[in-house]
Amino acid sequence: MPAIEVHTFRLKGELALRDAPRLAKELLEAITANEVVLVDTSELVSIDVTALQILVAAHKSAHGRGASLNIHASHGGVLDLALQRSGITAARDLSLLWENDVWISLANLQSKSAAA
């Protein structure tokens, strides 16, 4: 059985509204062409809520295509702090599921509570 190749997608510098079309296009291309995509945020300097929303949408899109989009976000790093400040997960009733420092999944809190 062949090993699954992980494609690394690097986020660098500052990501803001002006970068949204490019970011969305490049992420869609990555998840369309690869079964597993790891987003590396180690060189990220800042990220705004628009770029955060694109990451959430890309994660959902990957899941819908049967692909995996995992996002490396070290605790206390740029992405982790931006997610905390934005309140994006609370506003969308989402819970980020983490494994070590990698955001591996999104869970809808409403679905979880309805199932209980």
C-alpha positions in Angstrom: 0.0 0.0 0.0 1.6 3.3 -1.0 2.1 6.0 1.6 -0.1 9.0 1.5 1.9 12.1 0.5 1.4 15.2 2.6 1.4 18.5 0.7 2.7 21.4 2.8 1.1 24.8 2.2 3.0 27.7 3.9 1.4 30.8 5.2 3.9 33.6 5.4 4.0 37.3 6.4 0.8 39.2 6.9 -2.5 37.9 5.6 -5.4 40.4 5.3 -8.4 41.2 3.2 -6.2 42.2 0.2 -4.8 38.6 0.2 -8.2 36.8 0.4 -8.8 36.0 -3.3 -5.3 34.6 -3.7 -5.4 32.7 -0.5 -8.8 31.1 -1.3 -7.6 30.2 -4.8 -4.4 28.7 -3.7 -6.0 26.7 -0.9 -8.7 25.4 -3.2 -6.0 24.3 -5.7 -4.1 22.5 -2.9 -7.0 20.6 -1.5 -8.2 19.7 -5.0 -4.8 18.3 -6.0 -3.8 16.6 -2.8 -5.4 14.1 -0.4 -3.7 15.6 2.6 -2.6 19.2 3.0 -0.7 20.5 6.0 -0.8 24.3 6.5 2.4 25.5 8.1 1.9 28.8 10.0 5.4 29.1 11.4 6.3 32.1 9.2 3.0 33.9 9.7 3.4 37.4 11.1 -0.3 38.4 11.3 -3.7 37.2 10.1 -7.0 39.0 10.0 -10.5 37.6 10.3 -11.0 37.4 6.6 -8.1 35.0 6.2 -9.3 33.1 9.3 -12.7 32.6 7.6 -11.0 31.4 4.4 -9.1 28.8 6.5 -12.4 27.6 8.1 -14.1 27.4 4.6 -11.1 25.6 3.1 -11.2 23.1 6.0 -14.9 22.4 5.4 -14.3 22.2 1.6 -11.5 19.7 2.1 -13.7 17.6 4.3 -16.5 17.7 1.7 -14.1 16.5 -1.0 -12.8 13.6 1.2 -9.5 15.4 1.7 -7.7 16.4 4.8 -6.7 20.0 5.6 -4.6 20.1 8.8 -3.3 23.4 10.2 -0.2 23.7 12.3 -0.9 26.4 14.9 1.5 26.4 17.9 -0.1 27.4 21.1 0.4 31.1 21.7 1.5 31.5 18.0 0.0 34.0 15.6 -2.8 31.8 14.4 -3.7 30.6 17.8 -3.9 34.1 19.2 -5.9 35.4 16.2 -8.4 32.6 16.6 -8.8 33.5 20.3 -9.2 37.2 19.6 -11.6 36.8 16.7 -14.2 34.7 18.5 -14.7 33.0 15.1 -15.3 29.6 16.6 -17.9 30.9 19.1 -19.7 32.9 16.5 -20.1 29.8 14.3 -20.7 27.3 17.1 -17.5 25.6 16.1 -15.0 23.7 18.2 -11.5 23.3 16.8 -10.2 19.8 17.5 -6.5 19.7 18.2 -3.9 17.0 18.1 -0.6 18.3 19.6 -0.2 21.7 17.8 -2.2 20.7 14.7 -5.8 21.8 14.1 -7.2 18.6 12.7 -10.9 19.1 12.6 -13.9 21.4 13.1 -16.9 20.2 15.1 -20.2 21.8 15.1 -21.3 22.3 18.7 -25.0 22.4 17.8 -24.7 19.0 16.1 -22.8 17.6 19.1 -25.4 18.8 21.6 -28.3 17.7 19.4 -26.9 14.2 19.2 -26.6 14.0 23.0 
